[in-house]
Amino acid sequence: MASPDTGPATNAMQDKVLLAARLLVTPLFIYSGIGKILHFGVTASRLPGGEGGFGSYLAACAIAIELGGSLALILGIYTRCVAIAFIVFTILASVMFHNFWASPPAQVVAQTVNFCKNLGLIGLFAMIWAFGPGAYALRK
């Protein structure tokens, strides 16, 4: 039987798959978050408001979501909230940085692939939101 905190009851195989999903999606965001730290000015300059302005705030928020959210997913804490945050983050990143419909012809294929990859990530985060963290989590 499901509880309000964990969502639908899961079996042992589903618990392992949910753990694997949480662990396997995080390296992408950890790598990206560290890259943003190492190249903070460049990251901020690509965002609305630019470096030193609102872009710096947005870059800091992106780092917090990518690194903090990844840690929360790994540990299985606030998993559903983190999944929603990653859904919103991934939608915004897709529209802002992988807008294949407005890309130069030489970049259309690469941007389309990245956009479609992000659709898959959104689907994964929706599943994590729907099913919760599974049994292998610090906070259910």
DOFI-65260 format. One record per residue (C-alpha): residue in three letters; x, z, y. Coordinates in steps of 0.25 Angstrom, whole numbers, plus 2048, in hexadecimal, padded with zeros to 3 digits. Layout:
# residues N
alaXZY
...
# end
This chain:
# residues 140
met800800800
ala8057FD80E
ser808807819
pro806804828
asp815804829
thr81A7FB81E
gly80F7F181D
pro80B7EB810
ala8107F1804
thr81C7EA7FE
asn8227E97F0
ala8307EB7EC
met8347DC7ED
gln82D7DB7FA
asp8357E77FF
lys8427E07FB
val83E7D3802
leu83A7DA80F
leu8477E180F
ala84F7D480C
ala8477CD817
arg84A7D8821
leu8597D881D
leu85B7C981D
val8557C682A
thr85D7D0832
pro86B7C9832
leu8667BD83A
phe8617C7845
ile86D7D0844
tyr8777C4846
ser86E7BF852
gly86E7CD858
ile87D7CF857
gly87F7C185D
lys8767C4869
ile87E7D186B
leu88C7C986A
his8867BE874
phe87D7C687C
gly87F7BF889
val87D7B1882
thr8707B687B
ala86A7BC888
ser86D7AF890
arg8657A7886
leu8597B0888
pro84F7B0894
gly8557B889F
gly8637B589B
glu86F7BE89A
gly86E7CA8A3
gly8607C98A5
phe8547C989B
gly85B7C1891
ser8657CD88F
tyr8597D688C
leu8537CC882
ala8607CA87B
ala8617D987A
cys8537DA874
ala8577CF86A
ile8637D6866
ala85A7E3864
ile8507DB85C
glu85A7D4853
leu8637E0850
gly8597EB851
gly84F7E4849
ser8587E083F
leu85D7EE83C
ala84E7F283C
leu84B7E7831
ile8577EB829
leu8537FA829
gly8447F7828
ile8407FF834
tyr8357FA83E
thr8357ED835
arg8277E8839
cys82A7EA848
val8387E3847
ala8327D883F
ile8287D584B
ala8347D6855
phe83B7CC84D
ile82F7C384C
val82E7C385B
phe83D7C285D
thr83E7B6854
ile8327AF85A
leu8397B0868
ala8467AC863
ser8407A085C
val83979B869
met84479E872
phe85079986A
his84B79085F
asn842787867
phe84477B85F
trp839774867
ala841774873
ser84F77386D
pro85976786F
pro85875D864
ala86576185E
gln86077085D
val85176D858
val85576E849
ala85D77B84A
gln853782854
thr84777E84A
val84F78483E
asn851791846
phe84379184B
cys83D79083D
lys84779A838
asn8417A4842
leu8337A183D
gly8387A582F
leu83E7B2836
ile8307B483D
gly8297B382F
leu8337BD829
phe8317C7834
ala8227C5832
met8237C9824
ile82B7D5827
trp8217D9831
ala8167D7827
phe81C7DE81B
gly8247E8822
pro8327EC81E
gly82F7EF80F
ala8347FB807
tyr8437FA80C
ala8417FF81A
leu84580C821
arg83880C829
lys82C806822
# end
